[in-house]
Amino acid sequence: MATFKGTVEGSRRGGPGYLPKQEGEISFPYDRTALLVIDPVNDLLSEGGAGWDMTKKTVTMNNVIGHLKGAIEGARRCGIPVIFGPMAYTEEDYTEGQLHRRSGINRLMYERRMFLAGSWGADFHHDLQPKDSEIVLEPHKGIDVFETDLPEHLERLGVTHLVICGMIANLCCESTGRRAMEGGYDVTFISDAIGASSIAAYEAAIHVNYPLIANAVITTDEFLAGFRSARGRRVDVQAGDRVFGSDHGEIGFVDEVYGDSGEMEAHLLIPRGIFTHHDLYIPLEAVVKRAGREVFINIPKAALIHMGWGKPPWRTARRRKLGPPGAAVERLYGSRSPGGTVTGF
């Protein structure tokens, strides 16, 4: 019987793993982070735009334009690449590509004449104009910006951390974040620099989907603080740090940080308090972001009850979580192995 060779040696369909796995930093690295600004255009952000009647509520509620401007200008000051990902449609996209028959969102954009190439609506908002030296991607024709020249630019720049903001929360921002995560990137969403076509769509993306797709959902101020806290040096977790989940839910304050010792893994202790009903022993490797004195773990606060972190993390428990070595697995799914033959009807 053939032995399954594991993810690394066998199947290549699992992606590249986690690209920053060798970096060991919890702040945004200056030389490996990029800010992706999706669809910062008049049709979505300006009065008179083809989609403004749908987006104006969340854009106004979150001051999306102001926060986008702050994130972009802050990234520029830090020397972080800013990448603009707009949309544009031509007659051929509909007559030859038949994109308006592909999906509900494509039909909506077609009927409302959104993002027409060369129009005012498809152009960048006047407060969010790219500089001549900055990257403007080829237009995406759907809701995934990775279906453009984005991957080539990220690889050329050596990016491992992708920070996403812009429009629209549950469509282009979310789809691009999913694709980035599957590609191994460390993904962060800036919650107050993102808008949607409704409050319900915004809330579902920000509070339900993003925290599981990404490593952190943060504000513009926290994004900028993530660079200021590093200042070219590594800053580890410290007692007194304020801990948040990937859903931006506050968990508590670090009481003590414990290093590796014998059979115990490195972890931080958050004592029971307002936000938790018992002491929490969080593995140090779960901490993925720092912004000033705030640190973020890559699990939503709402999921903490399922994590089993009510006692110190023993190495024996970690070994059980790792599963068996690939070389020891004879059948990947137990009852059968991957693959199969399609038979006739």
C-alpha positions in Angstrom: 0.0 0.0 0.0 1.4 3.4 -0.9 2.2 5.8 1.9 0.9 9.3 1.9 3.9 11.7 1.7 2.4 14.7 3.5 1.7 18.2 2.5 5.3 19.3 1.8 6.6 16.2 0.0 3.4 15.1 -1.6 0.5 17.3 -2.6 1.3 20.9 -3.7 -2.3 22.0 -3.6 -2.1 23.3 0.0 -0.3 26.6 -0.9 3.1 27.8 0.2 2.3 27.7 3.9 2.8 30.9 5.9 5.2 33.2 4.1 6.5 35.1 7.2 7.1 31.8 9.1 10.8 32.6 9.5 10.4 36.3 10.4 9.4 36.0 14.1 8.1 39.6 14.3 4.8 40.8 15.7 5.0 44.3 14.2 4.6 45.1 10.5 8.1 44.8 8.9 8.9 47.9 7.0 10.5 46.0 4.1 7.9 43.3 3.7 4.6 45.1 4.1 2.3 46.6 1.5 -0.9 48.5 1.7 -3.5 47.5 -0.9 -6.2 50.1 -1.5 -9.1 48.5 -3.4 -11.5 50.6 -5.5 -11.0 54.1 -4.0 -13.1 55.5 -6.8 -15.8 58.1 -7.4 -18.6 55.6 -8.2 -18.3 54.3 -4.6 -17.0 57.2 -2.6 -18.4 60.4 -4.2 -21.8 61.9 -4.3 -23.1 61.4 -7.8 -21.3 58.1 -8.1 -23.2 55.2 -9.6 -23.0 53.2 -6.4 -23.1 56.1 -3.9 -26.7 55.6 -2.8 -25.7 52.1 -1.6 -22.4 52.9 0.0 -22.9 56.4 1.5 -24.2 55.1 4.8 -21.1 53.0 5.8 -18.7 55.4 4.1 -20.0 58.3 6.1 -20.5 56.3 9.3 -16.8 55.2 9.3 -15.3 58.3 7.8 -13.9 55.9 5.2 -12.4 58.6 3.0 -10.6 60.3 5.9 -9.3 57.0 7.2 -8.2 55.8 3.8 -6.3 59.1 3.4 -4.7 58.7 6.8 -3.6 55.1 6.1 -2.2 56.0 2.7 -0.3 59.0 3.9 1.0 57.1 6.9 2.2 54.3 4.8 4.0 56.7 2.5 5.7 58.4 5.5 7.0 55.0 6.6 8.2 54.0 3.1 5.5 51.3 2.8 4.5 50.5 -0.8 0.9 51.7 -1.5 -0.8 49.6 -4.3 -4.1 50.8 -5.9 -6.5 48.2 -7.2 -9.3 49.8 -9.3 -12.0 48.5 -11.6 -12.8 49.4 -15.2 -15.2 47.9 -17.8 -15.2 48.4 -21.6 -17.9 47.5 -24.2 -15.9 44.3 -25.0 -16.2 43.1 -21.4 -19.9 42.8 -22.0 -20.3 42.1 -25.7 -17.5 39.5 -25.9 -16.9 38.5 -22.3 -20.6 38.5 -21.3 -19.5 39.5 -17.8 -23.0 40.7 -16.9 -24.2 37.1 -17.2 -21.5 35.8 -14.9 -22.8 36.8 -11.4 -25.1 38.9 -9.5 -22.6 41.6 -8.7 -21.5 41.8 -12.4 -25.2 42.2 -13.4 -25.6 45.0 -10.8 -22.5 46.8 -12.0 -23.6 46.5 -15.6 -27.2 47.7 -15.1 -26.0 50.7 -13.0 -23.2 51.6 -15.5 -20.5 51.4 -12.8 -16.8 51.7 -13.3 -17.0 52.5 -17.1 -13.5 52.8 -18.4 -12.4 56.4 -18.8 -15.4 57.8 -16.9 -15.3 60.1 -13.8 -17.0 57.3 -11.8 -14.1 54.9 -12.5 -11.5 57.5 -11.6 -9.8 57.8 -8.2 -11.5 60.0 -5.5 -9.8 63.4 -5.5 -8.4 62.9 -1.9 -7.1 59.4 -2.8 -5.0 60.0 -5.9 -2.0 57.7 -6.4 1.4 59.3 -6.9 3.2 58.8 -10.2 5.7 56.5 -8.5 3.0 54.2 -7.0 1.6 51.0 -8.4 -1.8 51.2 -10.1 -2.9 47.6 -11.0 -4.6 46.4 -14.1 -8.4 46.6 -13.5 -10.0 43.6 -11.8 -13.2 42.5 -13.6 -14.6 40.6 -10.7 -14.2 40.6 -6.9 -10.7 39.2 -6.6 -7.8 41.6 -7.1 -5.4 38.7 -7.3 -6.9 38.2 -10.8 -4.7 41.1 -12.0 -0.9 41.8 -11.9 -1.0 42.1 -8.1 0.8 38.7 -7.5 3.8 39.8 -9.7 4.1 43.1 -7.9 4.0 41.5 -4.4 6.6 38.9 -5.4 8.9 41.6 -6.9 8.6 43.7 -3.7 9.2 40.8 -1.4 5.9 41.3 0.4 4.8 38.9 3.1 2.4 41.1 5.0 -0.6 42.5 3.0 -2.8 45.2 4.6 -6.2 45.6 2.9 -8.5 48.6 2.9 -11.0 50.2 0.5 -14.2 49.0 -1.1 -16.4 46.9 -0.8 -16.1 45.0 2.5 -17.9 41.7 1.7 -16.9 41.6 -2.0 -13.5 42.7 -3.3 -11.9 43.3 0.1 -13.0 39.9 1.5 -12.3 37.9 -1.7 -8.9 39.4 -2.1 -8.1 38.8 1.6 -9.2 35.1 1.2 -7.0 34.7 -1.8 -4.0 36.4 -0.1 -4.4 34.1 3.0 -4.5 31.0 0.8 -1.3 32.3 -0.9 0.5 32.4 2.5 0.4 36.1 3.1 -0.1 37.6 6.6 -3.4 39.5 6.0 -4.7 42.5 8.0 -7.9 44.4 7.4 -8.3 48.1 8.4 -11.9 48.2 9.6 -12.5 51.9 9.6 -11.0 52.4 6.1 -13.5 49.9 4.6 -17.1 50.5 3.4 -19.9 48.4 2.1 -23.2 48.6 0.4 -25.1 48.1 3.7 -24.4 48.1 7.4 -25.4 44.4 7.5 -22.8 43.5 4.8 -20.2 45.5 6.6 -20.8 44.0 10.0 -20.8 40.5 8.7 -17.5 41.0 6.9 -15.8 42.8 9.8 -17.0 40.8 12.7 -17.7 37.3 11.3 -15.5 36.6 8.2 -12.4 38.8 8.5 -11.4 37.5 11.9 -11.1 34.0 10.5 -9.6 34.9 7.2 -7.0 37.4 8.5 -4.6 37.6 11.5 -6.0 40.9 12.6 -8.8 43.4 12.1 -7.5 46.8 13.3 -8.2 50.5 13.0 -6.2 53.0 10.9 -4.6 54.4 14.1 -3.5 50.9 15.1 -2.1 50.2 11.7 0.1 53.3 12.0 1.0 52.5 15.6 2.2 49.1 14.4 5.1 50.8 12.6 5.8 53.3 15.3 6.1 50.6 18.0 8.8 48.8 16.1 11.0 51.7 14.9 13.4 49.2 13.3 13.7 46.9 16.3 11.9 43.8 17.5 9.4 44.3 20.4 8.2 41.1 22.1 5.1 40.7 24.2 5.4 42.4 27.6 3.6 42.4 30.9 1.0 45.2 30.8 0.3 44.7 27.1 -3.4 44.9 26.2 -4.6 41.8 24.3 -7.2 41.7 21.5 -8.6 38.9 19.4 -8.5 38.9 15.6 -12.1 40.3 15.8 -10.8 43.3 17.8 -12.5 41.9 20.9 -10.7 43.0 24.0 -9.5 40.0 26.1 -7.5 41.6 28.9 -4.0 42.6 30.0 -0.9 40.5 30.1 0.1 39.7 33.7 3.2 37.7 32.9 5.1 36.2 30.0 6.6 32.7 30.4 9.4 31.4 28.2 10.0 27.8 27.1 10.9 25.7 30.1 11.1 21.9 30.0 7.8 20.5 29.1 6.0 23.9 29.1 5.6 26.0 26.0 6.1 29.8 25.9 2.9 31.5 26.8 1.3 34.6 28.3 -1.0 34.7 31.3 -4.1 36.9 31.3 -5.8 36.6 34.8 -9.6 36.3 35.1 -11.3 39.7 35.0 -13.9 41.8 33.3 -13.4 40.1 29.9 -12.7 36.5 31.0 -14.2 34.3 33.7 -11.0 32.3 34.3 -7.2 32.6 33.8 -6.1 32.4 30.2 -2.8 30.7 29.2 -2.3 31.9 25.6 0.6 30.3 23.5 3.0 33.0 22.6 3.0 31.9 19.0 -0.6 32.9 18.8 0.4 36.6 19.1 0.8 37.9 15.6 0.5 41.7 15.8 1.6 44.6 17.9 0.3 48.2 17.7 1.8 50.3 20.5 1.0 48.5 23.7 -1.8 46.5 22.1 -1.2 43.0 20.8 -3.4 40.8 18.7 -3.8 37.0 18.7 -5.0 35.2 15.6 -8.3 33.9 17.0 -11.5 35.8 17.5 -12.4 36.6 21.1 -15.7 34.8 20.5 -13.9 31.6 19.8 -11.8 31.6 23.0 -14.2 29.3 24.8 -13.3 26.6 22.3 -9.5 26.8 22.6 -8.8 24.9 25.8 -6.6 27.7 27.1 -7.7 27.5 30.7 -4.5 25.7 31.7 -0.8 26.1 30.9 0.2 24.7 27.5 2.2 21.5 27.9 4.4 20.2 25.1 2.6 16.9 25.1 -0.7 18.7 24.2 1.1 20.5 21.3 2.4 17.2 20.0 -1.1 15.8 19.9 -2.3 18.9 17.9 0.4 18.4 15.3 -1.1 15.1 14.1 0.9 12.2 12.7 4.0 12.6 10.4 3.1 12.5 6.7 5.3 9.4 6.2 3.2 7.5 8.8 -0.1 8.0 7.1 -1.2 5.2 4.8 -4.6 6.5 3.9 -5.2 10.3 4.0 -9.0 10.0 4.6 -9.0 6.5 6.2 -11.7 5.0 4.0 -9.9 5.9 0.8 -7.2 8.1 -0.8 -7.6 11.2 -2.9 -8.4 10.9 -6.6 -10.9 8.8 -8.5 -12.4 8.1 -11.9 -15.4 9.8 -13.4 -17.7 7.1 -14.9 -20.2 7.5 -17.7 -23.9 8.2 -17.3 
